[in-house]
Amino acid sequence: MHFSIPETETRAGDGGAAAYVAYNIHVNGVLHCRVRYSQLLGLHEQLRKEYGANVVPAFPPKKIFTLTPAEVEQRREQLEKYMQAVRQDPTLGGSETFNSFLRKAQQETQQIPTEEVVLEVLLSNGQKVKVTILTSDQTEDVLEAVASKLDLPDDLVGYFSLFLVRETKDGAFSFVRKLQEFELPYVSVTSLHNPEFQIILRKSYWDSAYDDDVMEHHVGLNLLYAQTVSDIEHGWILVNKEQHRQLKSLQEKVSKKEFIRLAQTLKYYGYLKFDPCVTDFPEKGCHVVVSVGNNELNFQVRLPNEQIKEGSFKVTRMRCWRVTSSVPMNNGPSGSSPGKSEVKLELAFEYLMSKDRLQWVTITSPQAIMLSICLQSMVDELMVKKSGGSIRKMFRRRVNGALRRSDSQQAVKSPPLLDSPDASWEPMAKLSSKLTSVSLRGISHSSSANDVGANDFHGNYAFEGIGDEDL
């Protein structure tokens, strides 16, 4: 999240209209909420009361006199760093105090009253699940409502998540972000005022070994099967003609488990494919298609000479990463199209290219935050597995949540049979040239490690135990 240039608003009072500064908090470049300094100070004091002054970051001090434009910008930067530091702290960022503050501020900013509504959530096969919720229901409440409507068992709910997506012209989906605990899904999607934005239910784990758990129940099996068919149809999972023939045969026999087993052996199974973007690897300004899965970022890079190369960056070899954003100073007159200014987002990660040699790689993409969330979730999953835990336990049901369950369950419909594979997929499947570290160029602009504070980094706890044989 980041803060844009603050706006001056007026508020009526006993002594007339008083002006105050309101800071816009953006998520993925879209306005999430608008808050005042005093509101953030109140949040800070509440966090200090609950967790202690030694845990909570320092808060920008009050000023007695009216701030100059330079001081306003300095305070904006300080508040942005403060909120990012709180968000990245596992204790503070996951606290109900922090998340409820942002949810309440989101609802107030978007001026959506608390009332009962019907929300449509998509499944991978295009089926729509309609759930009755409150506009003030948080992400976990909505996820539980969808699971209840589908009759998905409680112990499988944690394997799935809600994602905000944007439908593309070819009928596929571009992932905006995984819906977070600090937002209200209904408010998030309706405040965009664009029917292209929708909420979709997908699996939220990376290790295909967990498929076995999901396939134990017929609803989980149907959801996983529908997602696999969709990913194949959209070209996210690569298949050749013989594999396609085998898959279609299994589909005709309604052998869903066998269908998934075969799909698990295919390239890019379980990956999320992102929109084309730009990277500085191996050269500055290269166009790249990034796919995330199997504990790696996969690059399909188009070099300036039009040659396409492919390579992968393992998450266990990323020492740290960060997302940076920049907003143009001239966003038009105050109050015009708030939250719609062009925001440049970058994901940069420091990678162990070879023994004793770390290298920064940057991806410039509107989906940089979603990429960062994927990296963090892969690391979390690796750490849970390393400790002998289970992702079943990663989902905690609300103890006192007022969930309105529907008596009518909705079945997951089977998707139509696979179409013939697109011939354009074949060249990508045959790519064998791997990216090498010979022509690597470092980040030479202002995104070097020395220019960013420690709180801007996501440290990687999976970055350890790398032997020479891995290099």
Number of C-alpha atoms within 10 A of each C-alpha: 20 24 24 27 19 20 16 11 14 12 9 9 8 6 6 9 11 11 11 14 18 20 22 23 24 18 15 19 24 20 25 25 23 23 18 15 17 12 13 17 16 12 16 21 16 14 20 15 11 13 14 11 13 8 14 20 18 12 15 16 9 10 8 6 6 8 13 9 9 9 12 15 15 14 18 21 16 17 20 18 21 19 20 17 20 22 19 16 16 10 14 20 18 15 18 13 16 21 19 16 16 22 22 15 20 25 22 14 16 17 11 15 12 11 10 12 13 13 21 17 21 20 20 21 19 15 17 16 22 16 21 17 21 20 21 21 22 22 21 24 22 24 21 21 21 28 23 22 20 19 19 21 15 14 15 19 22 21 20 19 19 24 24 21 21 20 14 11 8 7 10 16 21 17 22 21 22 21 21 17 20 24 25 25 28 24 21 22 18 15 18 16 9 10 10 13 20 23 25 24 21 19 19 17 20 22 15 14 10 14 20 13 15 23 19 12 13 15 20 25 20 20 25 22 25 24 22 21 23 21 22 20 19 16 16 20 23 22 22 15 13 9 15 18 15 12 23 17 15 17 21 12 11 12 13 19 19 14 20 23 13 14 23 17 9 16 13 22 21 24 20 19 21 22 14 13 18 19 23 21 24 19 15 17 16 17 23 25 17 23 21 22 22 17 21 20 20 21 22 21 25 17 17 12 6 10 9 19 19 19 17 16 18 16 23 21 23 24 21 19 21 22 21 18 18 14 16 12 9 8 17 11 9 12 11 10 11 16 21 13 18 13 18 16 19 24 22 24 24 18 21 20 17 13 11 6 9 16 17 24 20 22 24 22 20 21 21 26 24 21 25 20 14 23 22 18 16 24 19 17 21 20 14 15 13 11 9 8 13 13 16 15 11 13 16 12 15 11 6 6 10 9 15 15 16 15 9 10 15 18 16 21 13 16 17 12 13 17 10 11 19 14 9 9 15 14 8 13 13 9 13 11 11 13 18 12 12 7 10 17 15 17 17 10 7 9 15 12 14 8 9 13 9 12 17 15 20 18 16 18 15 20 17 11 9 13 8 8 5 9 10
